[in-house]
Amino acid sequence: MKLLYAEDEVSMSEAVVDILTYHKYIVDAVYDGAEALAYAQAETYDGIILDIMMPKLSGLEVLRQLRSGGCRTPILLLTAKAEVEDQIQGLDLGADDYLPKPFPMDLLLARVRAMLRRREAFTPTALTCGNLSLNQQSCELSANGRSFVLPRLEYQLMELLLLNKGIYLSTEDLLVKVWGYDTEAELGTVWVYISYLRKRLSALDANVAITAKRGVGYTLEVTA
């Protein structure tokens, strides 16, 4: 499961990301509201955790813009303990839940699990193309009775291709959406990971392929 976590306090962010990663979540961490909005609009997440008090844009403003733009990703707000008005406003704007700070990590994990269960009620846990299937919970890529558990970056790249099958995505788009806006990775890194995934597809004898069009980008297509 992939989460976006927006928190401007770096030490707090690092602690929460460590806990979430330990519990097998894939986490993109951002440190201000403008960055949170940009990531949420550019990427596909299973859940979003927003601190309300952030520079550039507040968590409430990010929430408002996402919901007004049609985003239905579950959102958990982190609020100051005494700010009942923020909690009410957040729920009225479309937040799925809120958690007052400070909070025990076990409680945060429980709220995240509850948030994602609600999402699972209407979101399939597997993406498919041809005889290929990607389990979004276990990160398992399968075909013909064989499977691989994909490392994080391979999983994110394959998930993005499956969500956009038949649509060409440029190398620049793939780099930003998988590695992030502030990555130091070069464009050639995308080609390297595409080659990793092509080897996986070949080993699975999948009837889909990652095809490239010069100057346009990459897409996933059924071959037979």
VENDA-V439142 format. One record per pair of residues at least 24 apart in sequence whose C-alpha atoms are under 10 Angstrom apart, sorted by the first residue. I is the first residue (numbers start at 0). J is the second residue. D is the distance in whole Angstrom. If there is no record, write none. Layout:
i	j	d
I	J	D
I	J	D
//
This chain:
i	j	d
0	24	5
0	25	6
0	26	9
0	44	8
0	45	6
0	46	8
0	115	9
0	124	10
0	134	10
0	135	6
0	136	6
0	137	8
0	138	8
1	25	5
1	26	6
1	27	8
1	42	10
1	43	8
1	44	5
1	45	5
1	46	7
1	47	9
1	135	9
1	136	9
1	151	10
1	155	9
2	26	5
2	27	6
2	28	9
2	39	10
2	43	9
2	44	6
2	45	6
2	46	5
2	47	6
2	48	7
2	73	10
2	74	10
2	111	9
2	115	10
3	27	5
3	28	6
3	29	8
3	35	8
3	38	8
3	39	7
3	42	9
3	43	9
3	44	7
3	45	8
3	46	7
3	47	5
3	48	6
3	49	8
3	74	9
4	28	5
4	29	6
4	30	8
4	35	8
4	39	10
4	46	9
4	47	6
4	48	5
4	49	6
4	50	8
4	74	10
4	75	10
5	29	5
5	30	6
5	31	7
5	32	7
5	33	10
5	34	8
5	35	6
5	36	9
5	38	10
5	47	8
5	48	6
5	49	5
5	50	6
5	51	9
5	52	10
5	53	8
5	58	8
5	76	10
5	77	9
6	30	5
6	31	7
6	32	9
6	35	9
6	48	8
6	49	7
6	50	5
6	51	8
6	52	8
6	53	7
6	54	10
6	58	9
6	77	9
7	31	6
7	32	9
7	49	10
7	50	8
7	51	10
7	52	8
7	53	6
7	54	7
8	50	10
8	52	10
8	53	9
14	104	9
15	104	8
15	107	9
15	108	10
18	104	8
18	105	9
18	107	10
18	108	9
19	104	9
19	107	9
19	108	8
19	111	9
22	108	9
23	136	9
23	137	9
23	138	10
23	151	10
24	136	9
24	151	10
25	151	7
25	152	10
25	154	10
25	155	9
26	151	10
27	177	10
27	178	9
27	179	8
28	179	10
29	179	10
30	54	8
30	55	10
31	55	6
31	56	7
31	57	8
31	58	9
31	61	10
32	56	4
32	57	6
32	58	6
32	59	9
32	60	8
32	61	6
32	62	10
33	57	9
33	58	9
33	60	10
33	61	8
34	61	10
34	180	9
35	61	7
35	62	10
36	60	9
36	61	6
36	62	8
36	64	8
36	65	7
37	61	9
37	180	9
38	175	9
38	176	8
38	179	8
38	180	8
39	65	8
39	70	9
39	72	9
40	64	10
40	65	8
40	68	9
40	70	8
41	172	9
41	175	9
41	176	7
41	179	10
41	180	10
42	159	9
42	175	9
42	176	6
42	177	8
42	179	9
43	70	10
43	72	8
43	155	10
43	158	9
43	159	8
43	162	9
43	176	9
44	72	7
44	73	9
45	71	10
45	72	6
45	73	7
45	74	9
45	114	9
45	115	7
45	118	7
45	119	9
45	122	9
45	135	9
46	71	10
46	72	6
46	73	5
46	74	6
46	75	8
46	111	8
46	112	10
46	114	7
46	115	7
46	118	8
47	72	7
47	73	6
47	74	5
47	75	6
47	76	8
47	94	10
47	95	10
47	111	9
47	114	9
47	115	10
48	73	9
48	74	6
48	75	5
48	76	6
48	77	7
48	94	10
48	96	10
48	97	9
48	98	10
48	107	10
48	111	9
49	74	7
49	75	6
49	76	5
49	77	6
49	78	9
49	94	10
49	97	9
50	75	9
50	76	6
50	77	5
50	78	6
50	79	9
50	97	10
50	98	9
50	99	10
50	100	9
51	76	7
51	77	6
51	78	6
51	79	8
51	85	8
51	86	9
51	89	9
52	77	9
52	78	8
52	79	8
58	85	10
58	89	9
59	85	8
59	86	10
59	88	8
59	89	6
59	90	10
59	92	8
59	93	10
59	94	9
60	89	9
60	92	9
62	89	8
62	90	10
62	92	7
62	93	7
62	94	7
63	89	9
63	91	10
63	92	6
63	93	8
63	94	9
64	92	10
65	92	10
65	93	9
66	92	7
66	93	7
66	94	9
67	92	9
67	93	10
71	95	10
71	118	9
72	114	10
72	115	9
72	118	8
73	111	9
73	114	6
73	115	7
73	116	10
73	117	8
73	118	7
74	111	9
74	114	8
74	115	10
75	107	10
75	110	8
75	111	8
75	114	7
77	101	9
77	102	9
77	107	10
125	158	10
126	157	10
126	158	8
126	161	7
126	162	7
127	158	10
127	161	7
127	162	9
127	164	10
128	160	10
128	161	7
128	162	10
128	164	8
128	205	9
128	206	9
128	207	7
128	208	10
128	219	8
128	220	8
128	221	7
129	205	8
129	206	6
129	207	6
129	208	10
129	220	8
129	221	6
129	222	8
129	223	8
130	203	10
130	204	9
130	205	6
130	206	6
130	207	8
130	221	9
130	223	10
131	161	10
131	200	8
131	203	9
131	204	9
131	205	6
131	206	7
131	207	7
131	221	9
132	161	9
132	205	10
133	157	8
133	158	7
133	161	8
134	158	9
140	196	10
140	199	9
140	200	9
140	203	9
141	199	10
141	200	9
141	203	7
141	204	10
141	205	8
142	200	8
142	202	9
142	203	6
142	204	7
142	205	6
142	206	9
143	203	7
143	204	7
143	205	7
143	206	10
144	203	8
145	202	9
145	203	6
145	204	9
145	205	10
146	199	9
146	200	10
146	202	9
146	203	7
147	199	8
147	200	10
147	202	10
147	203	9
149	196	9
149	199	9
151	177	10
152	177	7
152	178	8
152	192	8
153	177	9
153	192	7
153	193	8
153	195	8
153	196	7
153	199	10
154	196	9
156	189	9
156	192	8
156	193	8
156	196	9
157	192	10
157	193	9
157	196	7
157	209	10
157	219	9
159	218	10
159	219	10
160	209	8
160	217	8
160	218	6
160	219	6
160	220	10
161	218	9
161	219	7
161	220	9
162	219	10
163	218	8
163	219	8
164	209	9
164	217	10
164	218	6
164	219	5
164	220	7
164	221	9
165	209	10
165	210	10
165	217	9
165	218	6
165	219	6
165	220	6
165	221	9
166	216	9
166	217	8
166	218	6
166	219	8
166	220	9
167	210	9
167	211	8
167	212	8
167	215	7
167	216	5
167	217	5
167	218	5
167	219	8
168	211	9
168	212	10
168	215	7
168	216	5
168	217	5
168	218	6
168	219	10
169	211	9
169	212	9
169	213	10
169	214	8
169	215	6
169	216	4
169	217	6
169	218	9
170	214	9
170	215	8
170	216	6
170	217	7
171	216	9
172	216	9
173	216	9
173	217	9
190	217	10
193	217	9
//
